[in-house]
């Protein structure tokens, strides 16, 4: 789906076009094309550490939006994790 959006935005390349044409059911084909398509679209892939931090912060944000964590707790946890 990302590749289709990139095409609409004019960020095209062979891998982006091919990726946009996949149904997504063949996860191996998607995986094989994704890195090249990201590069063609000018998107820098996250490092493993960056991806881990994003997952953790997304979870913290979801706890807050679901009413399971206060702003104060969120600020304390984020501050503690980056200190």
N, C-alpha and C positions, 0 to 999 in steps of 0.2 A: 504494500500500500504506500509506503514511503516513496518508493521509486516512481510510482504514478504521480505523486505530488511533485516530486523533483522534475519530472518531465513537463508538467504544467507550468512550473516556474522557469523552464528553459534550461535546466541543468541536465543536459542529455549526454549520453555516451553509450557505447555499445553494451556495456554491462548494465547500465541503468535501464536501457530499453528492454533488454532481455529479462532483467529482474521484474520490471513492471508487467511483463507478459506472463509471469508465472502465477499459478493459482495460490501458491503458498502451501499446498498439500504436500509437495515434495520438498521437505525441509532440507534435504541434502543439497539440492540444486540451489535453494535460497542461500544456504550457508556458503556454498562454493562461490557464488557471485557477489555476496554482500560486501566483502572487503574492497573489491575492485570498484563496485558501484558507489560505495561511500567515498572512495578516493576521487572518482570521476565527478561526484556531486560536490566535492570540496568539504566534505564532512570528516572531521578528525575523530577517529574512534577513541573511546575512553580507554585508559590503561586499566588493568585489573583492579588496582587500588581505587582509582576514580569511580569505577563501576560499583565497587563494594560500598564506597561512601554514598553514592547516589541511592543505592538500594536502602541503606540504613536511614538516610535522611528522608526518603520517600515514605518509609514505614513510620518514622516519627511524625511526619506531616499527616499521614493517614490517621494515626492515633488522635491527633488534635482535631482533624475535621470530623471524625466519627464521635467526638465528644468524650473520648477516653483519656485525654491528656490536656492539661491546662497550658496556657501560653507560658506561664512561669516555668513549668516543668520542661517544656520544649526548649526554652531559652537556656535553662540550666544544663540540659543534656547536650545541646549543640555547643555551648560554650566549653563544657568539660571535654567534649570530643576534639575540639580544635586547639585546646590549650596545651 
